[in-house]
Amino acid sequence: MSIEVETKDCTGLSDVELAELADLCAESPFPHEIGAITKEAESWVLVSQAREDGKLKGFTFSTLERIGGTPCVLIGMGSIKRSSKRDTVLRAIMQEELRRAVLAFPDEDVLVAARLTDPSGYEAFKALSDLIPRREHKASGEERAWGRRLAKRYGIVPSRYADRQFRVKGDGSLPVVFDHECVKRERVAEYEEFFADLDPESGECVIAFGWAMAEDLEKLA
């Protein structure tokens, strides 16, 4: 069976669907319970759910909005089930995120951001350009400023955000991130350094982002 992705308003989530999201999270390193997931649903606009033969294989909360006039896809809580097809599920969800971006922001470059606790999350950014942070690249003042803007949008107080490392300091709570573990970790080895000594259990994470270029998005329209 192929992977099917449906996106709808978070307000349309049923109690059964919320329970499914909680069950999927329960299998991940960050077992958010239904109360926390319901709170996330109230904080975001869209939810994308990937299913195979009717069974939930992954999800993301997200929103399409402009920050300072710049079009953005902001990914909130998300999780991909640890199955042999998890990379396929991830690609399907991200293609849906980008497809909706071009519909909302035609002929524009779009910034895509997520909070990560593992370099595997960079697999979600394979179609993006100018990834931040990335190896052998010293972030510019504007790139660090984008990190601060995103941290603020994610509700992170300035004292918890280190803008040169793009890292969120822990507050002792379970991190709310886009959780994925790729099948072949060697594909994300170049990003390992940004997660060295990271303590996800304390709430630490990395804010990563990149650009979906208009000419690439046009192919998904």
Secondary structure, DSSP 8 states (H G I E B T S, - for coil): ---EEEEEEGGG--HHHHHHHHHHHHTSSS---HHHHHHHHHH-SEEEEEEETTEEEEEEEEEEEEETTEEEEEEEEEEE--STTHHHHHHHHHHHHHHHHHHHSTTS-EEEEEEESSGGGGGGGTT-EEEES-TT----HHHHHHHHHHHHHTT--GGGEETTTTEE---SS----EE---S-GGGGGGGGGGGTT--GGGT-EEEEEEEE-HHHHGGG-
